Amino acid sequence: MNTLLKGALAASAIALTTPAFAQDIVVVSHGQANDAFWNVVKNGVEQAGKDTGINVDYRAPETFDMVAMSQLIDAAVNQEPDGLIVSIPDADALGPSIERAVAAGIPVISINSGSDVSKGLGALLHVGQDEFDAGKAAGEKLAEMGGTNGICVNHEVGNVSLDQRCDGFAEGFGGNVTVLPTSNDPTEIESKVSAALASDESVDTVMALGAGTAGEPSVAAAKASGRDVNVASFDLSANFLQSVVDGDAAFAVDQQQFLQGYLSVNFMALNAKYGLMPGGNVPSGPNLVTSDKAAQVVELSAQGIR
């Protein structure tokens, strides 16, 4: 066999036995199927999968259930994917599963929640926003608007990131703040916010922690009260943004969750192909979307991008 043929056969063997680069990435989030916010994250994940040519599997528990989520992470680790992307709403519950992935040599990136614990658990970086600082910025803005007595609507009790949002809001607001725990059922949220407004007529501010889930029903409750109540919300939905445009809501806090899904998958693909990775966390927000900006992003929100 001549040298040229031997070389060709050797090259073919290498091509057949060496994978091109990461073919399988698993994303495990705590987002529920009825939450429009997480549909945008999923859209970002899926678009990045198409753009990079990587197979991406997005998984989430049916409800906010840390046991179920840890099981999903464990199942992903057992599949030995080329990369794992996770949200970390509860480090105590999810930490052991994430550390198991790291110990198995699986690269991990965290998104959305867990910026304060991500590095300690072995993740390469975090894509998201600092929740306390975002809450503080929102609180300061609402205080500038004249607020003195507010409620913080927590629709996902047990999610540390939402606790941080309320804590930051309270510090930035400076006035009286009461945390109102609810489920993620918009009907229940509207009822509870209405009751809170009716029981204390000095409440002049409502801080919701999710636009589609809690922001929209909070606006409805405030309008039904007939009082001048400033309503703001974390995250975006087309209807809440329209309320901002119409003057029925003050502003939305945008963390650009499409980027959280999109960038994390792209970073994982680049890491697998070239060994590249940003040198630190990547902030996707916060940005305050007020009435002068809201109209520009309503359409994109309806499309599942903002």
VMD Tcl script that draws the C-alpha trace (Angstrom):
set ca {
  {0.00 0.00 0.00}
  {1.48 3.33 -1.04}
  {2.09 6.14 1.40}
  {-0.60 8.37 -0.09}
  {-3.29 5.69 0.30}
  {-2.20 4.95 3.86}
  {-2.50 8.62 4.70}
  {-5.95 8.84 3.19}
  {-7.17 5.79 5.12}
  {-5.73 7.17 8.36}
  {-7.46 10.50 7.82}
  {-10.74 8.68 7.17}
  {-10.37 6.69 10.38}
  {-9.79 9.86 12.38}
  {-12.83 11.50 10.79}
  {-14.99 8.50 11.67}
  {-13.85 8.20 15.27}
  {-13.48 11.86 16.29}
  {-16.70 13.78 17.03}
  {-16.96 17.16 15.33}
  {-17.86 18.97 18.54}
  {-20.61 19.07 21.15}
  {-23.66 17.30 19.81}
  {-25.82 17.19 22.92}
  {-26.52 19.93 25.46}
  {-29.17 19.64 28.14}
  {-30.88 22.68 29.64}
  {-32.74 22.18 32.93}
  {-34.71 25.14 34.27}
  {-37.24 25.62 37.05}
  {-39.62 27.38 34.64}
  {-43.12 26.04 34.35}
  {-44.95 25.49 31.10}
  {-47.61 28.12 31.88}
  {-45.03 30.85 32.50}
  {-44.58 33.05 29.41}
  {-41.21 34.23 30.73}
  {-39.69 30.77 30.41}
  {-41.14 30.28 26.95}
  {-38.88 33.16 25.86}
  {-35.85 31.47 27.48}
  {-36.76 28.27 25.64}
  {-37.07 30.21 22.38}
  {-33.53 31.50 22.90}
  {-32.26 27.99 23.61}
  {-33.90 26.58 20.50}
  {-32.67 29.40 18.26}
  {-29.12 28.91 19.50}
  {-29.42 25.20 18.81}
  {-30.42 25.95 15.22}
  {-27.68 28.55 14.75}
  {-24.91 26.32 16.12}
  {-26.18 23.00 14.78}
  {-26.14 21.47 18.25}
  {-28.80 19.16 19.65}
  {-30.32 20.91 22.66}
  {-32.83 19.28 24.99}
  {-34.81 21.70 27.20}
  {-36.37 20.22 30.35}
  {-38.33 21.62 33.30}
  {-40.57 20.23 36.06}
  {-44.34 20.60 35.77}
  {-44.46 22.80 38.88}
  {-41.94 24.69 41.01}
  {-40.55 21.48 42.50}
  {-36.90 21.30 43.53}
  {-36.96 17.54 44.08}
  {-38.25 17.00 40.55}
  {-35.72 19.47 39.16}
  {-32.79 17.78 40.91}
  {-33.98 14.49 39.45}
  {-33.98 16.03 35.97}
  {-30.40 17.20 36.51}
  {-29.35 13.76 37.75}
  {-30.97 12.13 34.71}
  {-29.11 14.54 32.43}
  {-25.78 13.74 34.11}
  {-26.41 10.03 33.58}
  {-26.73 10.71 29.84}
  {-23.23 12.25 29.81}
  {-24.07 15.28 27.65}
  {-21.42 17.58 26.21}
  {-22.72 20.41 28.36}
  {-25.32 21.16 31.03}
  {-27.11 24.50 31.52}
  {-29.14 25.01 34.69}
  {-31.02 27.65 36.64}
  {-30.35 27.60 40.40}
  {-33.33 28.92 42.37}
  {-32.39 26.82 45.43}
  {-28.72 25.98 45.86}
  {-29.31 23.75 48.90}
  {-31.69 21.53 46.95}
  {-29.91 21.53 43.59}
  {-26.26 21.90 44.63}
  {-25.45 18.19 45.05}
  {-26.81 17.36 41.58}
  {-24.88 20.22 39.97}
  {-21.68 19.23 41.78}
  {-22.17 15.67 40.56}
  {-22.23 16.96 36.98}
  {-19.03 18.95 37.54}
  {-17.34 15.93 39.15}
  {-18.29 13.86 36.09}
  {-16.43 16.34 33.89}
  {-19.54 17.87 32.35}
  {-19.18 21.64 31.72}
  {-21.92 23.58 33.52}
  {-23.26 27.09 32.91}
  {-25.97 28.60 35.10}
  {-28.65 30.98 33.88}
  {-31.31 33.26 35.35}
  {-30.99 32.47 39.05}
  {-28.04 31.56 41.21}
  {-25.45 34.19 40.29}
  {-24.28 34.29 43.91}
  {-23.74 30.52 44.22}
  {-22.92 29.48 40.65}
  {-19.14 29.66 40.89}
  {-19.05 27.88 44.24}
  {-20.91 24.92 42.75}
  {-18.39 24.64 39.92}
  {-20.25 26.34 37.07}
  {-18.07 28.02 34.47}
  {-20.13 31.21 34.49}
  {-23.60 32.67 34.98}
  {-25.78 34.45 32.42}
  {-28.42 36.61 34.09}
  {-28.86 39.60 36.34}
  {-28.05 40.33 39.97}
  {-31.51 40.04 41.47}
  {-30.91 42.13 44.59}
  {-29.41 45.01 42.62}
  {-32.25 44.84 40.10}
  {-34.81 44.98 42.89}
  {-32.97 47.89 44.48}
  {-32.98 49.85 41.21}
  {-36.72 49.24 40.84}
  {-37.35 50.30 44.44}
  {-35.38 53.51 44.01}
  {-37.36 54.38 40.87}
  {-40.70 53.75 42.58}
  {-39.61 55.86 45.56}
  {-38.75 58.68 43.13}
  {-42.31 58.37 41.83}
  {-43.63 59.14 45.32}
  {-44.17 55.67 46.74}
  {-44.06 55.21 50.51}
  {-46.01 52.00 51.23}
  {-45.58 49.00 48.97}
  {-46.27 45.31 48.59}
  {-43.96 42.83 46.87}
  {-45.94 40.01 45.22}
  {-43.96 36.75 45.46}
  {-45.60 34.19 43.18}
  {-42.94 31.49 43.68}
  {-42.26 31.14 47.38}
  {-39.00 29.24 47.97}
  {-37.25 30.70 44.92}
  {-34.24 32.45 46.44}
  {-33.95 34.79 43.45}
  {-37.44 36.15 44.05}
  {-36.62 36.66 47.73}
  {-33.59 38.67 46.61}
  {-35.77 40.80 44.34}
  {-38.09 41.65 47.22}
  {-35.15 42.35 49.55}
  {-33.54 44.64 46.99}
  {-36.86 46.39 46.35}
  {-37.32 47.02 50.07}
  {-33.85 48.54 50.39}
  {-34.18 50.75 47.34}
  {-37.75 51.79 48.15}
  {-36.94 52.87 51.68}
  {-40.57 52.99 52.80}
  {-42.81 50.31 54.25}
  {-42.76 47.04 52.29}
  {-44.87 43.93 52.88}
  {-44.22 40.67 51.02}
  {-47.42 39.12 49.66}
  {-46.96 35.36 49.05}
  {-49.13 33.78 46.34}
  {-49.15 30.85 43.95}
  {-48.48 31.47 40.25}
  {-52.22 31.43 39.46}
  {-53.12 34.88 38.03}
  {-56.67 34.66 39.38}
  {-55.40 34.09 42.91}
  {-52.84 36.87 42.52}
  {-55.44 39.40 41.42}
  {-57.67 38.42 44.34}
  {-54.86 38.70 46.89}
  {-53.57 42.02 45.57}
  {-57.13 43.39 45.57}
  {-57.56 42.28 49.18}
  {-54.24 43.87 50.18}
  {-55.21 47.18 48.59}
  {-58.65 47.09 50.21}
  {-57.26 46.31 53.66}
  {-54.77 49.19 53.66}
  {-55.64 52.33 51.72}
  {-52.14 53.74 52.28}
  {-50.61 51.14 49.94}
  {-49.51 53.12 46.89}
  {-47.03 50.75 45.21}
  {-47.14 47.18 43.93}
  {-43.93 45.39 42.88}
  {-44.68 42.21 40.94}
  {-41.94 39.69 40.22}
  {-43.16 38.34 36.87}
  {-45.06 40.32 34.23}
  {-47.33 37.69 32.71}
  {-47.83 35.80 35.95}
  {-48.17 38.56 38.56}
  {-47.78 41.91 36.81}
  {-50.90 41.73 34.67}
  {-53.27 40.67 37.49}
  {-51.68 43.31 39.76}
  {-52.53 45.99 37.19}
  {-56.10 44.68 37.05}
  {-56.39 44.80 40.84}
  {-54.97 48.32 41.01}
  {-57.37 49.59 38.33}
  {-60.33 47.94 40.07}
  {-59.40 49.68 43.32}
  {-59.99 53.06 41.72}
  {-56.88 54.40 43.49}
  {-53.66 55.91 42.20}
  {-51.32 52.92 42.65}
  {-47.98 52.55 40.89}
  {-47.51 49.01 39.58}
  {-44.14 47.79 38.32}
  {-43.01 44.29 37.41}
  {-39.94 42.27 36.71}
  {-39.78 40.84 33.21}
  {-41.94 41.56 30.16}
  {-45.18 40.50 28.57}
  {-46.97 42.16 25.67}
  {-50.01 42.95 27.84}
  {-47.98 44.39 30.70}
  {-45.95 46.51 28.29}
  {-49.19 47.81 26.82}
  {-50.25 48.77 30.35}
  {-47.01 50.76 30.64}
  {-47.76 52.49 27.31}
  {-51.32 53.25 28.47}
  {-50.13 54.65 31.81}
  {-51.70 51.86 33.88}
  {-48.28 50.54 34.97}
  {-45.06 52.37 35.82}
  {-42.35 50.24 34.19}
  {-41.00 46.74 33.66}
  {-37.60 45.39 34.67}
  {-36.15 43.59 31.66}
  {-33.47 40.94 32.18}
  {-33.52 39.92 28.49}
  {-34.18 36.27 29.16}
  {-33.88 35.38 25.47}
  {-30.17 36.13 25.88}
  {-29.98 33.81 28.87}
  {-31.06 30.88 26.76}
  {-29.32 31.93 23.58}
  {-25.93 32.98 24.94}
  {-25.53 30.03 27.32}
  {-25.99 27.53 24.48}
  {-23.62 29.49 22.24}
  {-20.98 29.68 24.96}
  {-21.24 25.94 25.53}
  {-20.86 25.28 21.80}
  {-17.78 27.51 21.57}
  {-16.31 25.81 24.62}
  {-16.75 22.39 23.06}
  {-15.42 23.41 19.65}
  {-12.57 25.77 20.55}
  {-12.19 25.66 24.33}
  {-13.41 29.26 24.54}
  {-15.35 30.67 27.48}
  {-15.91 34.25 28.76}
  {-13.79 35.09 31.78}
  {-16.69 35.95 34.07}
  {-20.43 36.20 34.51}
  {-22.43 37.85 31.72}
  {-25.11 40.32 32.89}
  {-28.24 40.20 30.72}
  {-29.95 42.96 32.74}
  {-31.49 44.84 34.37}
  {-33.00 47.45 32.08}
  {-35.99 49.55 33.17}
  {-38.56 49.69 30.37}
  {-40.62 52.84 30.87}
  {-43.40 54.31 28.75}
  {-40.99 55.90 26.26}
  {-39.46 52.49 25.46}
  {-42.35 50.08 26.00}
  {-44.05 50.56 22.64}
  {-40.85 49.54 20.85}
  {-40.71 46.11 22.48}
  {-44.42 45.16 22.62}
  {-44.26 43.38 19.26}
  {-41.05 41.57 20.12}
  {-42.58 40.44 23.40}
  {-45.60 39.06 21.54}
  {-43.16 37.17 19.31}
  {-41.49 35.55 22.32}
  {-38.19 37.41 22.03}
  {-38.50 40.14 24.70}
}
mol new
graphics top color blue
foreach p $ca { graphics top sphere $p radius 0.5 }
foreach p [lrange $ca 0 end-1] q [lrange $ca 1 end] { graphics top cylinder $p $q radius 0.2 }
display resetview
